[in-house]
Amino acid sequence: MAVTGWLENLRTAEKTALLQDGRRKVHYLFPDGKEMAEEYDEKTGELLVRKWRVKSALGALGQWQMEVGEPALPGAGSLGPEFIKENNANPIFMRKDTKMSFQWRIRNLPYPKDVYSVCVDQTERCIIVRTTNKKYYKKFSIPDLDRYQLPLDESSLSFAHANCTLIISYRKPKEVLEAESELQKELKKVKTAHSSDGDCKTQ
């Protein structure tokens, strides 16, 4: 079963953990050289960050690609072309899960709720957001469901709109909730370093 397959990948990956600033940071190194870094709230166990890094064909480390959490601020920590700053009024897309749902927030969308259409595209295995005024269109997948090879279910999808932010929720299937619970048990076995000023090797 695919759920077991992905869980097994996580179990067999080389893992290091660090407790810092109220966050449990876990770094995974997979046999194919891919890296995944996750950050959990130490008290609630809620996933705050998940990012990936893949080596190039020549073995160089690529940039971290954010899957869950706040996108990096343009230009943060470096000089160069990032000084061409993104307009603050542009929609900002990010994923921030809850215990029971995958959740995405799209900020800077001022239109009323009835303008939005949010639906599942079964053929492309993605969620599509569009507005009737044709001002916004976004298509995105749920990598977790792809990894577990689970179908997308339209009835699990809902959305709300408040303070110029569209909040899209997709109820986690029971298979994902069970796998996440198993992973938490697995992570408890990983020896955790404690740090007040050091940093995780993933940074």
matplotlib code that plots the C-alpha trace (Angstrom):
import matplotlib.pyplot as plt

x = [0.0, 1.3, 0.7, 3.0, 5.5, 6.0, 6.0, 8.7, 10.7, 10.5, 11.5, 14.5, 15.7, 18.7, 17.3, 18.7, 16.7, 17.2, 15.1, 15.3, 13.1, 10.1, 10.4, 11.5, 13.5, 13.9, 16.2, 15.8, 18.3, 16.9, 19.0, 18.6, 20.2, 17.0, 16.7, 13.6, 13.4, 10.4, 9.7, 7.1, 5.6, 7.2, 4.0, 1.2, 3.2, 1.7, 3.7, 5.0, 7.5, 8.3, 10.8, 12.8, 16.2, 17.4, 21.0, 21.6, 22.8, 26.4, 25.9, 25.5, 22.9, 19.9, 17.8, 15.3, 11.7, 9.0, 6.0, 4.5, 5.1, 5.7, 7.5, 11.0, 10.9, 12.3, 15.8, 16.2, 19.8, 21.3, 22.0, 21.4, 18.4, 16.1, 16.2, 13.6, 11.0, 7.7, 4.7, 3.2, -0.3, 0.3, -1.5, 0.7, 0.2, 1.2, 0.3, -0.3, -1.8, -3.9, -4.1, -7.1, -6.8, -4.3, -4.8, -3.7, -3.9, -3.9, -3.4, -4.2, -7.4, -9.9, -12.9, -16.1, -16.5, -19.1, -16.5, -14.3, -14.7, -12.6, -12.8, -10.9, -9.6, -9.5, -7.6, -4.7, -5.0, -5.0, -7.1, -8.1, -9.0, -10.5, -12.5, -15.6, -14.1, -11.0, -8.6, -7.1, -6.3, -4.3, -3.7, -1.9, -1.5, -1.5, 1.9, 0.9, -1.9, 0.4, 3.0, 0.4, -1.3, -4.7, -7.6, -8.8, -12.3, -14.3, -16.4, -13.3, -12.7, -14.0, -13.1, -13.7, -12.8, -11.9, -9.6, -8.6, -7.4, -8.9, -8.5, -8.8, -9.1, -9.0, -9.9, -7.1, -8.1, -8.0, -5.0, -3.0, -4.0, -2.9, 0.4, 1.1, 0.5, 2.9, 5.5, 5.3, 5.9, 8.9, 10.3, 10.2, 12.9, 15.2, 17.9, 17.2, 20.0, 19.1, 20.2, 19.6, 21.8, 23.1, 21.3, 20.1, 22.3, 19.4, 19.7]
y = [0.0, 3.5, 4.9, 2.3, 2.9, 6.6, 6.0, 3.4, 6.0, 8.3, 5.5, 4.5, 8.1, 9.3, 11.7, 14.4, 16.5, 19.7, 21.5, 25.3, 28.3, 26.1, 24.2, 20.6, 20.7, 17.4, 16.9, 13.9, 12.6, 10.1, 7.4, 9.3, 12.4, 14.4, 16.3, 17.3, 19.6, 19.9, 22.1, 21.2, 23.2, 21.5, 21.8, 21.1, 18.9, 21.0, 21.0, 24.6, 24.2, 21.5, 22.2, 20.1, 20.3, 18.3, 18.0, 19.0, 16.6, 17.8, 17.2, 20.8, 21.6, 23.4, 26.0, 24.9, 24.6, 25.5, 23.1, 24.2, 27.5, 31.1, 31.8, 33.4, 37.1, 38.4, 39.7, 38.4, 37.8, 38.6, 41.4, 41.2, 40.9, 40.3, 44.1, 44.2, 43.8, 42.1, 44.4, 44.0, 44.1, 41.0, 37.8, 35.8, 32.0, 29.8, 26.6, 26.3, 23.0, 22.3, 19.0, 17.9, 19.7, 20.7, 24.5, 27.2, 31.0, 33.4, 36.9, 40.2, 39.0, 41.8, 40.4, 39.1, 35.4, 34.8, 35.8, 32.7, 29.2, 26.4, 22.9, 19.6, 18.7, 14.9, 14.5, 16.7, 15.8, 19.4, 22.1, 25.1, 28.5, 31.1, 34.3, 35.1, 38.5, 36.7, 38.6, 35.5, 31.9, 29.4, 25.6, 23.6, 20.0, 18.3, 16.6, 14.6, 12.9, 12.2, 10.6, 8.4, 7.9, 8.8, 10.2, 13.8, 14.1, 17.2, 16.8, 17.3, 20.8, 24.0, 27.7, 30.9, 34.5, 37.2, 40.2, 40.0, 36.4, 33.3, 30.3, 26.9, 23.8, 20.1, 17.6, 15.1, 11.5, 9.0, 7.3, 10.5, 11.2, 7.6, 7.9, 11.3, 9.7, 6.9, 9.4, 11.3, 8.0, 7.4, 10.9, 10.4, 7.7, 10.2, 11.6, 15.3, 17.9, 21.0, 24.4, 27.9, 29.7, 27.0, 26.0, 22.9, 21.6, 22.2, 26.0]
z = [0.0, -1.0, 2.5, 4.0, 1.2, 2.0, 5.8, 5.2, 3.2, 6.2, 8.6, 6.7, 5.9, 7.9, 10.5, 12.8, 15.2, 17.0, 19.6, 19.2, 20.0, 20.9, 17.6, 16.9, 13.7, 11.9, 8.9, 6.6, 4.2, 1.7, -0.1, -3.5, -2.0, -1.5, 1.7, 3.6, 6.6, 8.9, 11.9, 14.5, 17.3, 20.4, 22.5, 20.0, 17.5, 14.7, 11.4, 10.9, 8.0, 5.4, 2.7, 0.2, -1.4, -4.3, -5.7, -9.3, -11.9, -11.1, -7.4, -6.3, -3.6, -4.9, -3.1, -0.5, -2.0, 0.5, 0.7, 4.1, 5.9, 5.2, 1.9, 2.4, 2.1, -1.2, -0.7, 2.9, 3.8, 0.4, -2.0, -5.7, -8.1, -5.1, -4.6, -7.4, -4.7, -5.3, -5.0, -1.5, -3.0, -5.1, -3.9, -1.5, -1.6, 1.4, 3.0, 6.8, 7.9, 11.0, 12.8, 10.8, 7.5, 4.8, 4.6, 2.1, 2.5, -0.3, 1.0, -0.8, -2.4, -1.7, -3.7, -1.9, -1.2, -3.9, -6.6, -5.9, -7.2, -5.6, -7.1, -7.5, -10.9, -10.8, -14.2, -13.1, -9.4, -8.3, -6.8, -8.9, -7.6, -10.0, -9.7, -11.8, -12.5, -14.1, -11.8, -10.1, -11.2, -9.3, -9.7, -7.0, -6.0, -2.6, -2.5, 0.6, -1.3, -4.2, -2.0, -0.3, -3.7, -2.4, -4.5, -4.2, -2.8, -3.7, -0.5, 1.7, 0.2, 1.7, 1.7, 3.6, 3.0, 5.6, 5.8, 2.1, 2.7, 1.0, 3.2, 1.5, 3.6, 2.6, 5.3, 5.8, 4.9, 7.8, 6.1, 6.3, 10.0, 10.9, 9.0, 10.7, 14.1, 13.2, 12.1, 15.4, 17.2, 15.0, 15.5, 19.3, 18.8, 17.1, 19.5, 19.7, 20.3, 22.3, 21.2, 22.3, 19.8, 17.4, 14.3, 12.5, 9.7, 7.3, 7.4]

ax = plt.figure().add_subplot(projection="3d")
ax.plot(x, y, z, "-o")
ax.set_aspect("equal")
plt.show()
